[in-house]
Amino acid sequence: MTLGLFDDLPATPQAPEWLEPGAVVLRGFALPQAIELLQAVDAITAQAPFRHLITPGGQRMSVAMSNTGALGWISDRSGYRYGPTDPTTGLPWPPMPALFRQLAREAAEAAGYPGFVPDACLINRYAPGTRLSLHQDRDEGNYDHPIVSVSLGIPAIFLWGGAERADKARRVGLWHGDVVVWGGPARLRFHGVAPLADASHAMTSGLRINLTFRKASG
């Protein structure tokens, strides 16, 4: 099977690939920690299982989600927001592992954003055919902090748009271990994920796991 953008899979960290000022793909940045990251995801989702959230408009999201950290991103008929407890269990979200915080901090620093301390990590699980429409990360309220997004498992096509939803989006191939960081002048760019093709990865079978780190408070 040919996946086009994904024909040559990098096995080691590569040179950074700048999308525009303030936004960069750190190729293979998370490869050294990939096994431990996925083990941590398993432990987190044993406490806060993946679920398909409902949009304010009543649509079921195709991406399955969970959270770790002091705050978790949630969606329902009431709107998009962050909260300290899992609405499914009524319990606090599982604590963010130190490994997660360290990776997010180091990736942000490598992209030119030192001192990043995330308090929320959204964990997305993608299956083939799953997509994420173009959107902005606006629910944090404070846009002084970057977004750090870690790709694990099967490849995806990341859609990097502009300041308006109608702007043409660039298609960027993401592999296992790639990390995308954006902030500063690029903080509110529209972005998304194209429908995933059928694929398999030794660590995740037919799934893609994405970790999105944010500073959601203050």
Solvent accessible surface area in square Angstrom, and as a share of the most:
residue,aa,sasa,rsa
1,M,172,0.77
2,T,107,0.62
3,L,45,0.22
4,G,47,0.45
5,L,86,0.43
6,F,15,0.06
7,D,86,0.45
8,D,122,0.63
9,L,115,0.57
10,P,32,0.20
11,A,90,0.70
12,T,80,0.47
13,P,77,0.48
14,Q,88,0.39
15,A,80,0.62
16,P,75,0.47
17,E,56,0.25
18,W,131,0.46
19,L,18,0.09
20,E,40,0.18
21,P,107,0.67
22,G,15,0.14
23,A,0,0.00
24,V,0,0.00
25,V,0,0.00
26,L,8,0.04
27,R,22,0.08
28,G,1,0.01
29,F,57,0.24
30,A,0,0.00
31,L,41,0.21
32,P,96,0.61
33,Q,41,0.18
34,A,2,0.01
35,I,95,0.48
36,E,87,0.39
37,L,0,0.00
38,L,21,0.10
39,Q,112,0.50
40,A,19,0.14
41,V,4,0.02
42,D,99,0.51
43,A,57,0.45
44,I,5,0.03
45,T,20,0.11
46,A,84,0.65
47,Q,110,0.49
48,A,2,0.01
49,P,66,0.41
50,F,42,0.18
51,R,38,0.14
52,H,60,0.27
53,L,16,0.08
54,I,64,0.32
55,T,25,0.14
56,P,47,0.30
57,G,58,0.55
58,G,26,0.25
59,Q,126,0.56
60,R,157,0.57
61,M,30,0.13
62,S,55,0.36
63,V,2,0.01
64,A,1,0.01
65,M,5,0.02
66,S,0,0.00
67,N,3,0.02
68,T,0,0.00
69,G,6,0.05
70,A,71,0.55
71,L,35,0.18
72,G,0,0.00
73,W,30,0.11
74,I,13,0.07
75,S,5,0.03
76,D,49,0.25
77,R,172,0.63
78,S,97,0.62
79,G,15,0.14
80,Y,102,0.39
81,R,90,0.33
82,Y,37,0.14
83,G,10,0.09
84,P,83,0.52
85,T,59,0.34
86,D,2,0.01
87,P,84,0.53
88,T,94,0.55
89,T,61,0.35
90,G,54,0.52
91,L,112,0.56
92,P,99,0.62
93,W,8,0.03
94,P,7,0.05
95,P,110,0.69
96,M,14,0.06
97,P,35,0.22
98,A,66,0.51
99,L,49,0.24
100,F,0,0.00
101,R,98,0.36
102,Q,80,0.36
103,L,1,0.01
104,A,0,0.00
105,R,101,0.37
106,E,63,0.28
107,A,0,0.00
108,A,0,0.00
109,E,101,0.45
110,A,55,0.42
111,A,7,0.05
112,G,54,0.52
113,Y,41,0.15
114,P,105,0.66
115,G,59,0.56
116,F,4,0.02
117,V,93,0.54
118,P,6,0.04
119,D,21,0.11
120,A,2,0.02
121,C,0,0.00
122,L,10,0.05
123,I,0,0.00
124,N,5,0.03
125,R,80,0.29
126,Y,2,0.01
127,A,41,0.32
128,P,52,0.33
129,G,52,0.50
130,T,10,0.06
131,R,121,0.44
132,L,42,0.21
133,S,56,0.36
134,L,36,0.18
135,H,49,0.22
136,Q,42,0.19
137,D,8,0.04
138,R,116,0.42
139,D,59,0.31
140,E,12,0.06
141,G,60,0.58
142,N,43,0.22
143,Y,68,0.26
144,D,118,0.61
145,H,53,0.24
146,P,6,0.04
147,I,1,0.01
148,V,0,0.00
149,S,10,0.06
150,V,0,0.00
151,S,3,0.02
152,L,0,0.00
153,G,1,0.01
154,I,2,0.01
155,P,21,0.13
156,A,3,0.02
157,I,30,0.15
158,F,10,0.04
159,L,29,0.14
160,W,11,0.04
161,G,7,0.06
162,G,14,0.13
163,A,56,0.44
164,E,112,0.50
165,R,142,0.52
166,A,101,0.78
167,D,57,0.30
168,K,193,0.82
169,A,24,0.19
170,R,110,0.40
171,R,140,0.51
172,V,5,0.03
173,G,6,0.06
174,L,3,0.01
175,W,39,0.14
176,H,23,0.10
177,G,0,0.00
178,D,1,0.00
179,V,0,0.00
180,V,1,0.01
181,V,0,0.00
182,W,3,0.01
183,G,0,0.00
184,G,46,0.44
185,P,94,0.59
186,A,0,0.00
187,R,7,0.03
188,L,48,0.24
189,R,56,0.20
190,F,17,0.07
191,H,10,0.04
192,G,1,0.01
193,V,8,0.05
194,A,8,0.06
195,P,82,0.52
196,L,9,0.04
197,A,48,0.37
198,D,94,0.49
199,A,27,0.21
200,S,94,0.61
201,H,45,0.20
202,A,112,0.87
203,M,86,0.38
204,T,17,0.10
205,S,75,0.48
206,G,23,0.22
207,L,62,0.31
208,R,4,0.02
209,I,11,0.06
210,N,8,0.04
211,L,0,0.00
212,T,10,0.06
213,F,0,0.00
214,R,19,0.07
215,K,51,0.22
216,A,13,0.10
217,S,48,0.31
218,G,78,0.75
